[in-house]
C-alpha cells in the first residue's frame, strides 16, 4: 500500500498568516491527491482534488501543488474559520490512504 | 440536494457484528463509487474500502479483508458496511462518502459505533 507522510502534525499560526502543509507519497502517484478539512464532530470536506484543482465553493486562499511524490496545501491568509485538521488522501490506487493529519491551531 | 444519510449510533459487545447503512439521494446512486472511512476517538482518518454501486464490485484495505463487507440495495439507493468480530479497537465514527471526479465530495454525517462489554 502507498504510504502518505504528512507534515507537520500540528501547526500554530495567526489570522492572516500564510501556511503550508506537505504530504509525501511512498511512490509516484502522479496528480492523484486530494486535501480535506475536518472540524471537530463533523465529516471531512474536500478542498482540493487532483493535487491542484479547487473544489467549487472553496475559497481561493486555498491552493494545492505538486505531483509525483511531493504535494503541498497552502492557505495564503488564514481566516478564523480555517483552524481545523487537514488531511491528504491519495486516490491513485487502492487501497486509498490518508496522511496522518495536520492540526492547525490559533497562536 | 445531494446527500448521504447514515443510520444511527450503535453499541455492541465484543465479538458481535454491526451494519451501518448509507442512503443516497439527489443523484443517481449507481453512477458514483461509495467509499467507507473510519475515525477512532482522537485519531486520524482511515480508509476502509469502496464499492461500485452499479456492479457491486468492492475492494478493501488489507487490514479489513475478511472482516468488513460492503453491499448495496439499488432499489432503495442504499449502501451498507458490515463489520464482524467487533473488538474495542473498532470503536469509531464510520463515514460513507461519494467519490466524484477524483475526490470524496459528499459525506454522510457519520455513525458512531461503540464496542464495549
Interface residues (C-beta under 8 A of the other chain):
Chain A: X1 X32 X34 X36 X38 X43 X44 X45 X46 X49 X50 X53 X55 X87 X89 X91 X94 X95 X96 X97 X98 X99 X100 X101
Chain B: X35 X37 X44 X45 X46 X47 X49 X50 X59 X60 X61 X62 X95 X97 X99 X101 X102 X103 X104 X105 X107 X108 X109 X110
